[in-house]
């Protein structure tokens, strides 16, 4: 009997094990399935590039409308008193996960320290998170409505509306990074029974309203000590100055090269090192910066003479070399001082691109928006 039972168990295992093995071939392991469906990581420097481009353009070109857009007030306050170049050095940004949800936030803030060429600050002018494949504005700060970083997800809010009315409190960034939640809100307000007597109040709703707040039986010193204690908790964030921010890829839609030309006053602050050439000595000459996204060879500045205009509108120029660089690099652009004598180009550039193709471009000023335009021409 015992031998029969052993034989039965052996036969059962012989039948069952191959069946189980066959089923495994048709079932993906949870780990493998998760890996295959995992989306590629997001490059958040690119995800927030539109926002950073807008702030950079705001500082370089100024506001294009009378409206102050969300996130701009604090920065415009600095710009109005310090000017473009100084503000580009005083305003910085960081992309890091403040809320702890795995999605890095973008913080635009004031730079207050430079330690061994690293920049730090804690005053936040604008904050963004990233959701549904687009940046989402969270909050902004200004001179009379400031936010300072307290570490982790916390911020110190300080505000003022005249000598009698002050507020301060702590806020926490929500776990999804989309909003600030009030933790403690302190403020001054005149008392109902005596408008000449200022009271101290507290709530957790973030409302400047004594009726929904508790009056604190504190002296002036005790009340303001609360704010001083909170200020001791302030932490710095490492920031990258906007002067070091490289805007959207430098390419030209018209000629498809990696070279672009800008008025020097708009971009010179971003390049401490550059080559320089004076094409002429006219008192009305302009300064143009030639910047490349990729290194190009045999870069030349040319004087141009119009020789022919064909029926299809194409122009032919003869040229003479005025200046030559063996290599023009992205890190060291070329500053050229030149005069624009009219609508017909009198200067141009020539270079060999990364495909070993010689490119020839005229340099003209746009009659539409005043920008510098590079257009291809055929040399004679």
MOCORBEL-V899201 format. One record per residue. N is the residue number from 1. SS is DSSP state (2 for helix, 1 for strand, 0 for the rest). PHI is phi as a letter, one per 40 degrees, with the letter a starting at -180 (* if undefined). NEAR is the number of other ideal C-beta (glycine too) atoms within 8 Angstrom. Layout:
n: {N & N}
ss: {SS & SS}
phi: {PHI & PHI}
near: {NEAR & NEAR}
This chain:
n: {1 & 2 & 3 & 4 & 5 & 6 & 7 & 8 & 9 & 10 & 11 & 12 & 13 & 14 & 15 & 16 & 17 & 18 & 19 & 20 & 21 & 22 & 23 & 24 & 25 & 26 & 27 & 28 & 29 & 30 & 31 & 32 & 33 & 34 & 35 & 36 & 37 & 38 & 39 & 40 & 41 & 42 & 43 & 44 & 45 & 46 & 47 & 48 & 49 & 50 & 51 & 52 & 53 & 54 & 55 & 56 & 57 & 58 & 59 & 60 & 61 & 62 & 63 & 64 & 65 & 66 & 67 & 68 & 69 & 70 & 71 & 72 & 73 & 74 & 75 & 76 & 77 & 78 & 79 & 80 & 81 & 82 & 83 & 84 & 85 & 86 & 87 & 88 & 89 & 90 & 91 & 92 & 93 & 94 & 95 & 96 & 97 & 98 & 99 & 100 & 101 & 102 & 103 & 104 & 105 & 106 & 107 & 108 & 109 & 110 & 111 & 112 & 113 & 114 & 115 & 116 & 117 & 118 & 119 & 120 & 121 & 122 & 123 & 124 & 125 & 126 & 127 & 128 & 129 & 130 & 131 & 132 & 133 & 134 & 135 & 136 & 137 & 138 & 139 & 140 & 141 & 142 & 143 & 144 & 145 & 146 & 147 & 148 & 149 & 150 & 151 & 152 & 153 & 154 & 155 & 156 & 157 & 158 & 159 & 160 & 161 & 162 & 163 & 164 & 165 & 166 & 167 & 168 & 169 & 170 & 171 & 172 & 173 & 174 & 175 & 176 & 177 & 178 & 179 & 180 & 181 & 182 & 183 & 184 & 185 & 186 & 187 & 188 & 189 & 190 & 191 & 192 & 193 & 194 & 195 & 196 & 197 & 198 & 199 & 200 & 201 & 202 & 203 & 204 & 205 & 206 & 207 & 208 & 209 & 210 & 211 & 212 & 213 & 214 & 215 & 216 & 217 & 218 & 219 & 220 & 221 & 222 & 223 & 224 & 225 & 226 & 227 & 228 & 229 & 230 & 231 & 232 & 233 & 234 & 235 & 236 & 237 & 238 & 239 & 240 & 241 & 242 & 243 & 244 & 245 & 246 & 247 & 248 & 249 & 250 & 251 & 252 & 253 & 254 & 255 & 256 & 257 & 258 & 259 & 260 & 261 & 262 & 263 & 264 & 265 & 266 & 267 & 268 & 269 & 270 & 271 & 272 & 273 & 274 & 275 & 276 & 277 & 278 & 279 & 280 & 281 & 282 & 283 & 284 & 285 & 286 & 287 & 288 & 289 & 290 & 291 & 292 & 293 & 294 & 295 & 296 & 297 & 298 & 299 & 300 & 301 & 302 & 303 & 304 & 305 & 306 & 307 & 308 & 309 & 310 & 311 & 312 & 313 & 314 & 315 & 316 & 317 & 318 & 319 & 320 & 321 & 322 & 323 & 324 & 325 & 326 & 327 & 328 & 329 & 330 & 331 & 332 & 333 & 334 & 335 & 336 & 337 & 338 & 339 & 340 & 341 & 342 & 343 & 344 & 345 & 346 & 347 & 348 & 349 & 350 & 351 & 352 & 353 & 354 & 355 & 356 & 357 & 358 & 359 & 360 & 361 & 362 & 363 & 364 & 365 & 366 & 367 & 368 & 369 & 370 & 371 & 372 & 373 & 374 & 375 & 376 & 377 & 378 & 379 & 380}
ss: {0 & 2 & 2 & 2 & 2 & 2 & 2 & 2 & 2 & 2 & 2 & 2 & 2 & 2 & 2 & 2 & 2 & 2 & 2 & 2 & 2 & 2 & 2 & 2 & 2 & 0 & 0 & 0 & 0 & 2 & 2 & 2 & 2 & 2 & 2 & 2 & 2 & 0 & 0 & 0 & 0 & 0 & 0 & 2 & 2 & 2 & 2 & 0 & 2 & 2 & 2 & 2 & 2 & 2 & 2 & 2 & 2 & 2 & 2 & 2 & 2 & 0 & 0 & 0 & 0 & 0 & 0 & 0 & 0 & 0 & 0 & 0 & 2 & 2 & 2 & 2 & 2 & 2 & 2 & 2 & 2 & 2 & 0 & 2 & 2 & 2 & 2 & 2 & 2 & 2 & 1 & 1 & 1 & 1 & 1 & 1 & 0 & 0 & 0 & 0 & 0 & 0 & 0 & 0 & 1 & 1 & 1 & 1 & 1 & 1 & 0 & 0 & 1 & 1 & 1 & 0 & 0 & 1 & 1 & 1 & 1 & 0 & 1 & 1 & 1 & 1 & 1 & 1 & 1 & 1 & 1 & 0 & 0 & 1 & 1 & 1 & 1 & 1 & 1 & 1 & 0 & 1 & 0 & 0 & 1 & 1 & 1 & 1 & 1 & 1 & 1 & 0 & 0 & 1 & 1 & 1 & 1 & 1 & 1 & 1 & 0 & 0 & 0 & 0 & 0 & 1 & 1 & 1 & 1 & 1 & 1 & 1 & 1 & 0 & 0 & 0 & 0 & 0 & 0 & 1 & 1 & 1 & 1 & 1 & 1 & 1 & 1 & 1 & 1 & 1 & 0 & 0 & 0 & 0 & 0 & 0 & 0 & 1 & 1 & 1 & 1 & 1 & 1 & 0 & 0 & 0 & 0 & 0 & 0 & 2 & 2 & 2 & 0 & 1 & 1 & 0 & 0 & 0 & 0 & 2 & 2 & 2 & 2 & 2 & 2 & 2 & 2 & 2 & 2 & 2 & 2 & 0 & 0 & 0 & 0 & 0 & 1 & 1 & 1 & 1 & 1 & 2 & 2 & 2 & 0 & 0 & 0 & 0 & 0 & 0 & 0 & 0 & 0 & 0 & 0 & 0 & 0 & 0 & 1 & 1 & 1 & 1 & 1 & 2 & 2 & 2 & 2 & 2 & 2 & 2 & 0 & 0 & 0 & 0 & 1 & 1 & 1 & 1 & 0 & 0 & 0 & 0 & 0 & 0 & 0 & 1 & 1 & 1 & 1 & 1 & 1 & 1 & 0 & 0 & 0 & 1 & 1 & 1 & 1 & 1 & 1 & 1 & 1 & 1 & 1 & 1 & 1 & 1 & 1 & 0 & 0 & 0 & 0 & 0 & 1 & 1 & 1 & 1 & 1 & 1 & 1 & 1 & 1 & 1 & 1 & 1 & 1 & 1 & 1 & 0 & 0 & 1 & 0 & 1 & 1 & 1 & 1 & 1 & 0 & 0 & 0 & 0 & 0 & 0 & 0 & 0 & 1 & 1 & 1 & 1 & 1 & 1 & 0 & 0 & 0 & 0 & 0 & 1 & 1 & 1 & 1 & 1 & 1 & 1 & 1 & 0 & 0 & 0 & 0 & 0 & 0 & 1 & 1 & 1 & 1 & 1 & 0 & 1 & 1 & 0}
phi: {* & c & c & c & c & c & c & c & c & c & c & c & c & c & c & c & c & c & c & c & c & c & c & c & c & c & b & c & c & d & c & c & c & c & c & c & c & c & c & c & c & c & c & c & c & c & c & c & c & c & c & c & d & c & c & c & c & c & c & c & b & g & c & c & b & c & c & c & c & d & g & b & d & c & c & c & c & c & c & c & b & b & g & c & c & c & c & c & c & c & b & b & a & a & b & a & c & c & c & g & c & g & b & c & c & b & b & b & a & c & c & b & b & b & b & f & g & b & b & b & a & b & c & b & c & a & b & b & b & b & a & f & g & a & c & b & c & b & a & a & b & a & c & c & a & c & b & b & c & b & g & f & b & b & b & c & b & b & a & a & b & g & c & c & b & b & b & a & i & b & b & b & c & c & d & c & g & c & a & c & b & c & b & a & b & b & a & b & a & c & c & c & c & a & c & c & b & c & b & b & b & a & a & b & c & g & b & c & a & c & c & b & b & b & c & c & c & b & c & d & c & c & c & c & c & d & c & c & c & c & c & c & c & c & b & c & b & c & b & b & d & c & c & c & c & c & c & d & d & c & a & b & c & c & b & g & c & c & c & b & b & b & c & d & c & c & b & d & c & c & b & c & b & a & c & a & a & b & c & a & b & c & c & c & c & b & b & b & b & c & b & b & c & b & c & b & b & f & c & b & c & b & c & b & b & c & b & a & b & c & c & c & g & c & b & b & b & c & b & b & c & b & a & b & b & c & a & b & b & c & c & b & c & b & c & b & c & a & b & c & c & i & c & c & c & b & b & a & b & a & a & b & c & c & c & g & b & c & b & b & b & c & b & b & c & c & c & c & b & g & c & c & b & b & b & c & a & c & c & c}
near: {4 & 5 & 6 & 7 & 8 & 8 & 8 & 8 & 8 & 8 & 8 & 8 & 8 & 8 & 8 & 8 & 8 & 8 & 8 & 8 & 8 & 8 & 8 & 7 & 6 & 5 & 6 & 5 & 6 & 6 & 6 & 8 & 9 & 8 & 7 & 6 & 6 & 5 & 4 & 3 & 4 & 6 & 6 & 10 & 7 & 6 & 9 & 13 & 9 & 7 & 10 & 13 & 10 & 8 & 15 & 12 & 9 & 13 & 13 & 10 & 7 & 6 & 8 & 4 & 4 & 3 & 4 & 6 & 5 & 6 & 12 & 12 & 10 & 14 & 16 & 11 & 10 & 12 & 13 & 6 & 5 & 8 & 6 & 9 & 8 & 8 & 14 & 15 & 10 & 10 & 17 & 13 & 14 & 11 & 10 & 8 & 9 & 12 & 13 & 8 & 8 & 4 & 10 & 9 & 16 & 16 & 15 & 13 & 16 & 12 & 14 & 8 & 8 & 7 & 6 & 3 & 5 & 7 & 12 & 13 & 13 & 13 & 11 & 14 & 14 & 16 & 14 & 13 & 14 & 15 & 10 & 4 & 4 & 6 & 11 & 10 & 10 & 12 & 9 & 12 & 11 & 10 & 6 & 7 & 7 & 12 & 12 & 12 & 15 & 12 & 6 & 6 & 7 & 13 & 13 & 15 & 13 & 10 & 10 & 8 & 6 & 5 & 3 & 6 & 11 & 9 & 13 & 12 & 13 & 12 & 13 & 10 & 14 & 10 & 6 & 8 & 13 & 8 & 6 & 10 & 8 & 11 & 9 & 8 & 14 & 13 & 13 & 11 & 10 & 10 & 11 & 5 & 4 & 7 & 5 & 4 & 8 & 8 & 11 & 11 & 13 & 9 & 11 & 7 & 7 & 8 & 8 & 6 & 7 & 10 & 4 & 7 & 12 & 6 & 9 & 10 & 3 & 7 & 5 & 6 & 6 & 8 & 13 & 8 & 8 & 10 & 11 & 8 & 8 & 12 & 9 & 6 & 10 & 11 & 8 & 10 & 12 & 8 & 13 & 10 & 13 & 14 & 9 & 7 & 10 & 4 & 8 & 5 & 4 & 10 & 9 & 9 & 4 & 8 & 9 & 6 & 10 & 11 & 16 & 12 & 11 & 10 & 11 & 10 & 5 & 8 & 11 & 11 & 9 & 8 & 11 & 2 & 5 & 10 & 9 & 8 & 11 & 8 & 13 & 8 & 4 & 6 & 3 & 5 & 12 & 10 & 11 & 14 & 16 & 14 & 13 & 14 & 9 & 8 & 9 & 14 & 8 & 11 & 14 & 12 & 14 & 13 & 10 & 13 & 7 & 10 & 7 & 7 & 7 & 8 & 3 & 4 & 6 & 7 & 11 & 13 & 15 & 9 & 12 & 6 & 8 & 9 & 9 & 8 & 10 & 5 & 8 & 14 & 7 & 9 & 4 & 9 & 12 & 13 & 14 & 15 & 12 & 11 & 10 & 8 & 5 & 5 & 4 & 6 & 12 & 9 & 13 & 15 & 14 & 13 & 13 & 9 & 12 & 7 & 4 & 5 & 6 & 8 & 12 & 12 & 14 & 13 & 13 & 10 & 9 & 9 & 4 & 4 & 4 & 5 & 7 & 11 & 10 & 14 & 10 & 9 & 13 & 9 & 9 & 7}
